[in-house]
Amino acid sequence: MFRGPRLGRCLAALALAAVLAACGGSGERQLYVIKLPHVTAPQTPKGQAAQRFKELAEERFPGRVRVEVYPSASLMEDSDSLEAIAFGEIQMIAASFSVFDRLTKRFQVFDLPFLFPDIQAVERFQQSPVGQTLLDALEDQGILGLGFWHNGMKQVSGPRPLVLPGDAAGLKFRVMESDVLQAQVLALGGSPQKMAFGEVYQALQTGTVDAQENTWSNIYSSRFYEVQPYITELNWGYVGYFVGVNRAFWQSLPEDLREGLEATLREVTEWANARSEEINREQRALIEASGRSQIIVPTPEQRAEWRRAMEPVWAEFRDVIGADLIEAAQQAARGE
Ligand code: LMR
């Protein structure tokens, strides 16, 4: 189609104006993209929290922010996301405290077996002044903590009934990237294998590992229960998430947007943390109804034996994690 020189100039000017507007030529219309990869399924507590953050952020700041959530390790596994956030390749992270082992030992307080009896105890500690200092634990690595999301308490599953700690001897256990969790399995006489979450189902299915520990929600949504005939309801540990952002990126946001996103995240955190137990309860019931796994509920005496078997783990990591931090967590757990 023939266009006169005047129309051509006019179209070129319009195109330039559109590009400037989209790229922030006016300083107000820049679109900020927040990539948030994580490893669990969309229906897990973390999957739901991430999706809600996306929806609310985009609704409240139309055209100014796009949150790209990549669930189920579809973009990367946790260990890669630690590098990616530090280098600014992704802007946001929601990874299990356990996988930060190589960046800070302080998060390992959440891995100590039997420290927290339930999610309420964890919540009290996270909200305490000492717990809140953990938000700043990765500042040196250029990562700002904005909140903590819960998943739930961990159960242990295997190819045979694990009623007493001695039943786990000789089994190959998948664990997250955490020395405490590795020591936990060694104390049982098992053989620990650190492995990315996305590889666990296949490893259990093919017998690369025999056993694992996780929350009801993760065991259900990643279908571990299909390949693990026994699950012991031990509630011996906690899975929760450090939610952080790349500091340079965050500080580059216009103030109103940054504050608005922080307020949105606080709201989402409250919403998600109030639902995590219910999600785990529902998904436990679905496992039970499937008939694929038998759920074993240990007696208080049997539980006490597991607790005793974990004493060497506490002794080994007391100084690594910091006796003060552990003491503060115990106090909060006791409700003091
Ligand atoms: C794991 O076992 O790696 C999980 O706890 C991961 C997660 O993000 O819940």
Residues whose N, C-alpha, C, O or C-beta is under 5 A from the ligand:
A	BS01	LMR	V39 T40 S96 M176 F197 E213 V239
